Amino acid sequence: MNLLREIQNCNSPQGPRITLGRRTFINFSSNNYLGLANHPHVIDSAQKAIKKFGFGSGASRLLCGGSILHSELEKKTARFKSTESALLFNSGYSANTGIIPAIAEEGDVIFSDELNHASIVDGCRLSKAKVIVYEHKNINALEKLLKKTKARRKIIVTDSVFSMDGDIAPLKEIYSICLNSALRIPHSALLLYIDDAHGTGVLGKGQGSLAHFGIKPEPWIIQMGTFSKALGSLGAFAAGSKDSINWIMNTARSFIFSTALPSCVAAASIAALEVIHREPELLKRLWANREQAVHGITKLGYDTAGSETPIIPIRTETVEKARQISRRLMEKGIFAPAIRPPTVKEPRIRITVTAEHTEEDIEKLIKALSKVS
């Protein structure tokens, strides 16, 4: 019974406050990190696109489903990620389950972090490659596995920000391992695939995890990111070299066989990228709010699992304890659902802070948590 899920439907837009039924709550459960889901420029751009292009796209991109806005977004995304090319997908899930099988074939070996997102896990399963799961962020273990494993091609797959723990992958070290490996094997035999869903718009002045670590987007690195989190829109992308993106476009089944995103969605994502460039104060506010929240939560003695980002988990010993804390928070006007198995091995409350939260919102959260433990 404690694992039974229920759908919560909002009567309001996504924001620092949401309405569920007849009650309004301070929302600490959204991935709308920069508050762009309701930004006037994003909304206005989507509305103008609907008037010009209608809503439904009517076909896949390889037929006639794409518009000039899709192409414009791909070009802007490539510039944003400092890559040669980019390709749109309908969601992060469809991106991972399409791209990974496209780049990993029989005879290849995928090295996957044990806490990678479910969509990565499913993408690996759909590929014909052998999958080796390495201990979370354990660089020594990964390097040993890479050295002792023989394969036609080796592919390291990792989240940049782990969505349920809020910690950041050691990409600098992984990058160094790849460079060392590249000295022994051709670049074409080694790939690094980064799921930057929770890093895009959050890390590296918004550009994501590679920018955060000062890593050059090499031709053997493929980045996946989403527009549905910090950018407040919908959809996902692959970003990389022209050759890799062209290969993905021709082989990723979730791209080939899916109706294209509506043009108004592409317009919203273009606008979101423009806002990130024009309003850097949003990112500064996000991180200031994150620091306020994590300081207050850890001061209360909660285990935040080494969070380094606006995702702040509060670990609990049991599922019932997580549900109890969530219920108590709701009684105090705060929405922060319990996260339970099989989504995670260890139950927790997953707090996500946004740029739209006020200092008072965060203080209310901390005060509420001080009374529910």
C-alpha positions as CSV (number, residue, x, y, z in Angstrom):
1,M,0.0,0.0,0.0
2,N,2.8,2.4,0.8
3,L,4.1,2.0,-2.8
4,L,0.8,2.8,-4.6
5,R,1.1,5.9,-6.8
6,E,-1.5,8.5,-7.3
7,I,-1.6,11.2,-9.9
8,Q,-1.8,14.8,-8.7
9,N,-3.5,17.2,-11.2
10,C,-2.9,20.9,-10.8
11,N,-5.5,23.7,-11.2
12,S,-2.8,26.2,-11.9
13,P,0.3,26.9,-14.0
14,Q,3.7,25.5,-12.8
15,G,5.3,28.0,-10.5
16,P,6.5,28.5,-6.9
17,R,2.9,27.9,-5.9
18,I,0.5,25.3,-7.3
19,T,-3.2,24.6,-6.7
20,L,-4.3,21.0,-6.1
21,G,-8.0,20.7,-5.6
22,R,-9.0,23.8,-3.6
23,R,-5.7,24.2,-1.8
24,T,-2.6,26.2,-2.8
25,F,0.8,24.9,-1.8
26,I,4.4,26.2,-2.0
27,N,5.7,23.9,-4.7
28,F,9.1,22.2,-4.0
29,S,8.6,19.4,-6.5
30,S,9.1,21.1,-9.9
31,N,12.0,20.9,-12.3
32,N,11.0,24.4,-13.6
33,Y,14.3,25.6,-12.1
34,L,14.4,29.1,-13.7
35,G,10.7,29.7,-13.7
36,L,10.6,29.8,-17.5
37,A,7.4,27.8,-17.9
38,N,5.5,31.0,-17.3
39,H,7.9,33.6,-18.5
40,P,6.1,36.2,-20.7
41,H,8.6,35.9,-23.6
42,V,8.2,32.1,-23.7
43,I,4.4,32.3,-23.6
44,D,4.3,35.1,-26.2
45,S,6.6,33.2,-28.6
46,A,4.5,30.1,-28.3
47,Q,1.3,32.0,-29.0
48,K,2.7,33.7,-32.1
49,A,3.9,30.4,-33.4
50,I,0.5,28.8,-32.9
51,K,-1.1,31.6,-34.9
52,K,1.4,31.1,-37.8
53,F,1.9,27.3,-37.8
54,G,-1.2,26.0,-36.0
55,F,-0.7,23.4,-33.3
56,G,-0.2,19.8,-34.5
57,S,2.9,19.1,-36.7
58,G,1.1,16.4,-38.6
59,A,4.1,14.2,-39.5
60,S,7.6,13.0,-38.5
61,R,10.6,15.3,-39.1
62,L,11.8,13.0,-41.9
63,L,8.5,13.6,-43.7
64,C,7.0,17.1,-43.5
65,G,6.4,17.5,-39.7
66,G,9.2,20.0,-39.1
67,S,9.0,23.8,-39.5
68,I,11.7,26.4,-39.9
69,L,11.4,26.8,-36.1
70,H,12.7,23.3,-35.5
71,S,15.7,24.0,-37.6
72,E,16.3,27.3,-35.9
73,L,16.1,25.7,-32.5
74,E,18.6,23.0,-33.5
75,K,21.0,25.6,-34.7
76,K,20.6,27.7,-31.5
77,T,21.0,24.5,-29.3
78,A,24.2,23.6,-31.1
79,R,25.6,27.1,-30.5
80,F,24.4,27.0,-26.9
81,K,26.2,23.7,-26.4
82,S,29.3,24.7,-28.5
83,T,28.8,21.7,-30.8
84,E,28.7,21.4,-34.6
85,S,25.1,20.1,-34.7
86,A,22.0,19.2,-32.7
87,L,18.8,17.2,-33.2
88,L,15.4,17.5,-31.5
89,F,13.6,14.7,-29.8
90,N,10.1,14.6,-28.2
91,S,11.3,13.9,-24.7
92,G,14.4,13.0,-22.7
93,Y,13.0,9.4,-22.4
94,S,12.6,9.1,-26.2
95,A,16.0,10.6,-26.7
96,N,17.8,8.1,-24.4
97,T,15.9,5.1,-25.7
98,G,16.6,6.2,-29.3
99,I,20.2,7.5,-29.2
100,I,21.8,4.8,-27.0
101,P,20.7,1.9,-29.2
102,A,21.8,4.0,-32.3
103,I,25.3,4.4,-31.0
104,A,25.8,1.0,-29.3
105,E,25.7,-2.2,-31.3
106,E,26.5,-5.8,-30.9
107,G,30.2,-6.2,-30.0
108,D,30.2,-2.9,-28.1
109,V,30.3,-2.5,-24.3
110,I,28.4,0.2,-22.4
111,F,29.7,1.3,-19.0
112,S,26.8,2.8,-17.1
113,D,26.7,4.5,-13.7
114,E,24.5,2.5,-11.3
115,L,22.4,5.6,-10.5
116,N,21.7,6.6,-14.1
117,H,18.1,7.6,-14.9
118,A,15.6,4.9,-15.9
119,S,15.5,6.2,-19.5
120,I,19.3,5.5,-19.7
121,V,18.8,2.0,-18.3
122,D,16.1,1.3,-20.8
123,G,18.1,2.7,-23.6
124,C,21.0,0.4,-22.7
125,R,18.6,-2.6,-22.5
126,L,17.3,-1.8,-26.0
127,S,20.8,-1.7,-27.5
128,K,22.5,-4.9,-28.5
129,A,25.6,-4.0,-26.6
130,K,26.8,-5.6,-23.4
131,V,26.1,-3.4,-20.4
132,I,28.5,-3.2,-17.4
133,V,27.2,-1.2,-14.5
134,Y,29.8,0.6,-12.4
135,E,29.6,1.8,-8.8
136,H,28.1,5.3,-8.5
137,K,30.8,7.9,-9.4
138,N,33.6,5.4,-8.7
139,I,36.3,6.5,-11.0
140,N,38.8,3.8,-10.0
141,A,36.3,1.1,-10.6
142,L,35.4,2.6,-14.0
143,E,39.0,2.8,-15.1
144,K,39.7,-0.8,-14.1
145,L,36.6,-2.0,-16.0
146,L,37.6,-0.1,-19.1
147,K,41.2,-1.5,-19.0
148,K,40.2,-5.1,-18.6
149,T,37.2,-5.2,-20.9
150,K,37.7,-6.0,-24.6
151,A,35.2,-4.6,-27.0
152,R,34.8,-3.2,-30.6
153,R,33.7,0.1,-29.1
154,K,33.5,1.3,-25.5
155,I,30.8,3.7,-24.5
156,I,30.6,5.5,-21.1
157,V,27.1,6.6,-20.2
158,T,26.4,8.9,-17.3
159,D,23.9,11.5,-16.0
160,S,25.6,14.8,-15.4
161,V,23.3,15.6,-12.5
162,F,21.7,12.6,-10.8
163,S,18.0,13.4,-10.6
164,M,17.2,11.8,-7.3
165,D,20.4,12.6,-5.4
166,G,21.3,16.0,-6.8
167,D,25.0,15.2,-7.0
168,I,27.2,15.8,-10.0
169,A,29.1,13.2,-12.0
170,P,32.9,13.5,-11.9
171,L,33.1,14.4,-15.6
172,K,36.5,16.0,-15.3
173,E,37.9,12.6,-14.2
174,I,35.9,10.7,-16.7
175,Y,37.1,13.0,-19.4
176,S,40.7,12.4,-18.4
177,I,40.1,8.6,-18.5
178,C,38.7,8.9,-22.0
179,L,41.8,10.9,-23.1
180,N,44.1,8.3,-21.7
181,S,42.1,5.6,-23.3
182,A,42.1,7.4,-26.6
183,L,45.9,7.2,-26.7
184,R,45.6,3.4,-26.8
185,I,42.6,3.0,-29.0
186,P,41.1,5.0,-32.0
187,H,38.8,7.9,-31.0
188,S,36.1,6.1,-33.1
189,A,36.3,3.2,-30.6
190,L,35.5,5.3,-27.6
191,L,32.4,7.4,-26.9
192,L,31.2,9.5,-23.9
193,Y,27.5,9.9,-23.7
194,I,26.2,12.5,-21.1
195,D,22.6,12.9,-20.1
196,D,22.6,16.6,-19.2
197,A,18.9,16.9,-18.5
198,H,19.3,18.4,-15.1
199,G,22.5,20.2,-15.9
200,T,21.3,22.2,-18.9
201,G,20.2,25.6,-17.8
202,V,21.6,25.0,-14.3
203,L,25.3,24.3,-14.5
204,G,28.1,26.2,-16.3
205,K,26.2,29.6,-16.6
206,G,23.3,27.6,-18.0
207,Q,25.3,25.9,-20.8
208,G,25.5,22.7,-18.8
209,S,27.9,20.2,-17.4
210,L,30.8,20.4,-19.9
211,A,30.9,24.2,-19.5
212,H,30.7,23.7,-15.7
213,F,33.9,21.7,-15.8
214,G,35.6,23.6,-18.6
215,I,35.6,20.6,-20.9
216,K,35.8,20.9,-24.7
217,P,32.9,19.2,-26.5
218,E,35.1,16.7,-28.3
219,P,33.8,14.8,-31.4
220,W,33.6,11.6,-29.3
221,I,31.3,13.2,-26.8
222,I,27.5,13.2,-27.3
223,Q,25.3,15.3,-25.1
224,M,21.6,14.8,-24.5
225,G,19.6,17.5,-22.8
226,T,16.0,18.5,-22.3
227,F,14.0,21.6,-22.8
228,S,11.4,20.5,-20.2
229,K,13.2,21.3,-17.0
230,A,15.2,24.5,-16.6
231,L,14.1,25.8,-20.0
232,G,10.4,25.4,-19.1
233,S,9.3,24.0,-22.4
234,L,9.1,20.4,-23.8
235,G,11.3,18.0,-25.7
236,A,15.0,17.1,-25.8
237,F,18.0,17.2,-28.0
238,A,21.2,15.4,-28.9
239,A,24.2,17.7,-29.5
240,G,27.6,16.7,-30.9
241,S,29.6,16.5,-34.1
242,K,27.9,16.7,-37.5
243,D,28.8,13.0,-38.2
244,S,27.3,11.7,-34.9
245,I,24.1,13.8,-35.2
246,N,23.7,12.7,-38.8
247,W,24.1,9.1,-37.7
248,I,21.6,9.5,-34.9
249,M,19.1,11.2,-37.3
250,N,19.3,8.2,-39.6
251,T,19.2,5.4,-37.0
252,A,17.4,6.5,-33.8
253,R,14.0,4.8,-34.0
254,S,12.4,7.1,-31.5
255,F,13.3,10.1,-33.8
256,I,12.5,8.4,-37.1
257,F,9.1,7.0,-36.1
258,S,7.7,9.9,-34.0
259,T,5.5,12.8,-35.0
260,A,7.5,16.0,-34.7
261,L,7.0,18.4,-31.7
262,P,4.5,21.2,-32.5
263,S,6.2,24.3,-33.8
264,C,4.9,26.4,-30.9
265,V,6.9,24.1,-28.6
266,A,10.1,24.8,-30.6
267,A,9.3,28.5,-30.4
268,A,9.0,28.3,-26.6
269,S,12.3,26.6,-26.4
270,I,14.0,29.2,-28.6
271,A,12.6,31.9,-26.4
272,A,13.8,30.1,-23.3
273,L,17.4,30.0,-24.6
274,E,17.1,33.7,-25.3
275,V,15.9,34.4,-21.8
276,I,18.9,32.5,-20.3
277,H,21.2,34.7,-22.3
278,R,19.4,37.9,-21.5
279,E,18.6,37.3,-17.8
280,P,21.6,35.8,-16.1
281,E,20.2,37.0,-12.7
282,L,17.7,34.0,-12.8
283,L,20.6,31.6,-12.5
284,K,22.2,33.6,-9.7
285,R,18.9,33.6,-7.9
286,L,18.5,29.9,-8.3
287,W,21.9,29.2,-6.7
288,A,21.3,31.7,-3.9
289,N,18.0,29.9,-3.1
290,R,19.7,26.6,-3.3
291,E,22.4,27.6,-0.8
292,Q,19.8,29.0,1.6
293,A,17.7,25.8,1.4
294,V,20.6,23.3,1.8
295,H,22.1,25.3,4.6
296,G,18.8,25.3,6.6
297,I,18.0,21.6,5.8
298,T,21.4,20.3,6.8
299,K,21.4,22.4,9.9
300,L,18.3,20.5,11.0
301,G,20.4,17.3,10.8
302,Y,18.8,15.8,7.6
303,D,20.8,13.6,5.3
304,T,20.9,15.3,1.9
305,A,22.9,12.5,0.2
306,G,25.8,14.8,-0.9
307,S,23.5,17.1,-3.0
308,E,25.4,19.7,-5.0
309,T,22.6,21.2,-7.0
310,P,19.0,22.6,-6.6
311,I,17.9,19.0,-6.2
312,I,18.1,18.3,-2.4
313,P,17.0,14.9,-1.2
314,I,16.0,14.2,2.4
315,R,16.7,10.6,3.0
316,T,14.4,8.6,5.4
317,E,14.8,5.2,6.9
318,T,11.5,3.9,5.8
319,V,8.8,4.5,3.1
320,E,6.3,5.3,5.8
321,K,8.6,7.9,7.3
322,A,8.9,9.6,3.9
323,R,5.1,9.5,3.4
324,Q,4.6,10.9,6.9
325,I,6.9,13.8,6.4
326,S,5.3,14.5,3.0
327,R,1.8,14.5,4.6
328,R,2.9,16.8,7.4
329,L,4.5,19.2,4.9
330,M,1.2,19.3,3.0
331,E,-0.7,20.1,6.2
332,K,1.6,23.1,6.5
333,G,1.0,24.2,2.8
334,I,4.1,22.7,1.3
335,F,4.1,20.2,-1.6
336,A,7.0,17.8,-1.6
337,P,6.0,14.2,-2.4
338,A,7.7,11.1,-1.0
339,I,9.9,9.3,-3.5
340,R,9.8,5.5,-3.0
341,P,10.9,2.2,-4.5
342,P,11.2,1.2,-7.3
343,T,12.0,4.8,-8.4
344,V,14.8,4.8,-5.8
345,K,16.3,2.2,-3.5
346,E,16.2,4.4,-0.5
347,P,13.0,6.4,0.3
348,R,13.3,10.2,0.5
349,I,11.6,13.6,0.1
350,R,13.1,15.2,-3.0
351,I,13.2,19.0,-2.6
352,T,13.7,21.0,-5.7
353,V,14.4,24.7,-5.4
354,T,13.8,27.2,-8.2
355,A,14.7,30.8,-9.0
356,E,11.1,31.8,-8.3
357,H,11.1,30.8,-4.7
358,T,11.4,33.7,-2.2
359,E,13.5,33.7,0.9
360,E,10.2,33.5,2.8
361,D,9.2,30.4,0.9
362,I,12.4,28.7,1.8
363,E,12.2,29.7,5.4
364,K,8.7,28.3,5.6
365,L,10.0,25.0,4.3
366,I,12.9,24.9,6.8
367,K,10.5,25.8,9.7
368,A,8.0,23.1,8.6
369,L,10.8,20.5,8.4
370,S,12.0,21.4,11.9
371,K,8.5,20.3,13.2
372,V,8.0,17.1,11.2
373,S,11.1,15.1,11.9
